[in-house]
């Protein structure tokens, strides 16, 4: 995701699944089913620019492990929390997987 409107739509209309170091907002956008889209929010609360870029890269890598589980209409926004700066990559990967699965279960119940 690159546009602010996409981020806003996903955060406002989607479900939320929290983990200790991140929060996943998920929505299924049936009107634009052109493949799964993922965006990241890494604020200055994480730390310096170097810290933020490092967290972004690690989250992007962790998200690659769940892309196969996402449908073509899925939209995800992953918001990094301050603890993600010091979390191990394996832990971030586990948290992303758990949060995405939880968000999918919530979305299924809403149907």
C-alpha positions in Angstrom: 0.0 0.0 0.0 1.2 3.5 -0.7 -1.8 5.8 -0.6 -3.0 7.4 2.6 -6.6 6.6 1.6 -5.9 2.9 1.5 -4.3 3.0 5.0 -7.2 5.0 6.4 -9.8 2.6 4.9 -8.0 -0.4 6.3 -7.5 1.0 9.8 -11.0 2.5 10.1 -13.0 -0.3 8.6 -10.9 -3.3 9.4 -10.6 -5.6 12.4 -7.7 -5.3 14.8 -5.5 -8.0 16.1 -2.9 -6.9 18.7 0.3 -8.6 19.7 3.0 -7.3 22.2 5.1 -5.7 19.6 2.7 -4.9 16.7 -0.9 -4.4 15.7 -2.5 -5.8 12.5 -5.5 -4.1 11.0 -7.2 -6.3 8.3 -10.1 -5.8 5.9 -11.3 -7.6 2.8 -11.9 -5.1 0.0 -14.1 -7.1 -2.5 -14.2 -4.1 -4.9 -10.4 -4.2 -5.4 -9.5 -7.8 -5.4 -6.2 -7.3 -7.3 -4.1 -9.3 -4.9 -3.2 -8.9 -1.3 -1.9 -5.5 -0.2 0.2 -4.8 2.9 1.3 -1.5 4.4 3.4 -0.7 7.4 3.2 2.1 10.0 6.5 2.7 11.8 6.4 5.9 13.7 9.1 8.0 15.4 8.1 6.3 18.7 10.2 3.4 17.5 13.4 5.5 17.5 15.8 7.0 15.0 15.5 6.7 11.3 17.9 3.8 11.3 15.8 2.0 13.9 12.6 2.7 11.9 14.1 1.4 8.7 15.4 -1.7 10.4 12.0 -2.5 11.9 10.4 -1.9 8.5 12.7 -4.3 6.8 12.2 -7.0 9.5 8.4 -6.6 9.3 8.5 -6.8 5.5 10.5 -10.0 5.7 8.1 -11.4 8.4 5.1 -10.6 6.3 6.5 -12.7 3.4 5.8 -15.8 5.5 2.0 -15.1 5.5 1.4 -13.9 1.9 0.3 -17.4 0.9 -2.5 -17.3 3.5 -3.9 -14.0 2.2 -6.6 -13.8 -0.3 -6.7 -11.5 -3.3 -9.0 -9.0 -1.5 -7.1 -8.9 1.7 -5.7 -5.6 2.9 -3.3 -5.4 5.9 -1.8 -2.6 7.8 0.9 -3.6 10.3 1.6 -0.9 13.0 4.9 -1.4 14.8 4.8 -0.7 18.5 7.9 0.6 20.4 8.9 -2.9 21.6 9.4 -4.0 18.0 12.7 -2.1 17.9 14.3 -4.6 20.3 12.4 -7.7 19.4 14.1 -10.6 17.6 13.2 -11.2 14.0 11.9 -14.7 14.8 9.6 -13.2 17.5 8.3 -10.5 15.0 7.6 -13.3 12.5 5.6 -15.3 15.1 3.6 -12.2 16.1 2.8 -11.3 12.5 1.6 -14.9 11.8 -0.5 -15.0 15.0 -2.0 -11.6 14.4 -2.9 -12.4 10.8 -4.5 -15.7 11.7 -6.5 -14.0 14.5 -7.6 -11.2 12.2 -8.8 -13.8 9.6 -10.8 -15.6 12.3 -12.5 -12.4 13.3 -13.3 -11.5 9.7 -14.8 -15.0 9.2 -17.1 -14.5 12.2 -18.3 -11.2 10.8 -19.5 -12.7 7.5 
